[in-house]
Amino acid sequence: MGSFATASIPILSFLLLSSSHCLETKTNKINKNQAMILPLRTQQLSPPLPLSRPSNKLFFHHNISLTVSLSVGTPPQNVSMVLDTGSELSWLLCNSSSDHSFHPLSSSSFSFVPCSSPTCQSYLPCDPSSRCQISLSYADGSSSDGLLAADLFLLPAHKVAAFGCITTSFSSSASDPTAIGLLGMNQGPLSFITQTSIRRFSYCIPAAADAAGVLVLGDANLVFLPHLNYTPLFEISLPLPYFDRVAYSVQLEGIRVAGELLPIPKSVLVPDHTGAGQTIVDSGTQFTFLLGPAYSALKTEFLRRTKGLLKELGEPDFVYQGAFDACFLLPAWRSAPPDGIPSVALVLPGAEVVVGGERLLYRVAGERRGGYAIWCLTFGNADLVPIEAYVIGHHHQQDLWVEYDLDRGRVGFGPVRCELASQRISAGL
């Protein structure tokens, strides 16, 4: 999770939403030939500013976010928002005392959504004369409160969209000095893509922290894109308590290490009778999480194959971010892991997400053991968080073109150098 002085940026995004499905507004479909192309940046978050820390809200945090810049309001205000395909309701920090916030009083097209809205009434009864209050909470313990509002977003044309106007928040994480909100992109009725009738979008996340990626809203017909392998979105017919029906859920069929399939029972990889165990593609989560049995199988095989290549940390109590306990000691002078580390592939119907090289290990900032630095495997144990799902995070989507095709109910993956793709797109604009 990212945060800053008075607001949180929900990076892990199993969103619990109260009284937020509250807007009735017409939007026009985006023309296929008017796709919007936005720079997508991978940003390292700075240390947190002082915040109150309720003892029951300290779980884990993330220190990388994906941000895009949009224009909102009349006259337009440029806002930097975290791209989150795992969240529904977008939100902006509305704090007139902060330079890093959206200023609703400066926008003539801004409006609060009244509690008398039929949708607001259906989700949380409240005083019809008041405004529609929202409360957002996330799996890492961060939370935000505010009011539902609406304003114009400048896409190829102006589109009215609802968002949370956040005034108070708590974060257990680091802070981002530039981002002032979150762009909710899941399939829920109040997500940004649903409100603006976007049926296809894609992005490419660069591997280098200071490089620019790209977010494409709509169908840009970019001829130089790689061949994409598609996997169908996974749906269930019955509502189950732990199944997120508006997430981008796919079916995990297996995990390969160095090309060999791990002996994980199929029953472990599919949702159970409660809906727990779905696999979500999420740009708002930094790393990838596996449920306990699958994580144990991966950890065991990874340690076996790297014995003699990587020196284990050997500190059972050290768990990075509360979920990453496969950690190693590498000479502090190293800027990257050694060659020869086996790749890990997440096997999906029709596609694979292959993770190799530097994306497999992450250096823990500020941790030294003599002349050694600590590096941890970038797969976490979801049971330790806890999360009732498999989550494919954005660190493992680096240098992939990832396309969400809602009309055909599928997600596509294709390897590409994102930095070069972004440069080529910029040159053609």
Secondary structure by P-SEA (a helix, b strand, c coil): cccccccccccccccccccccbbbbbbbcccccbbbbbbbbbcccccccccccccccccccccbbbbbbbbbcccbbbbbbbbcccccbbbbbccccccccccccccccbbbbccccaaaaacccccccccbbbbbbcccccbbbbbbbbbbbbcccbbbbbbbbcccccccbbbbccccbbbbbccccccccccccccccbbbbbccccccccccccccccccccbbbbbcbbbbcccccccccccbbbbbccccccccccccccccccccccccbbbbbcccccbbbbcaaaaaaaaaaaaaaacccccccccccccccccccccccccccccccccccbbbbbcccccccccccccccccccccccccbbbbbccccccccccccbbbbcccccccccccccccccbbbbbbcaaaaaaaaaaaac
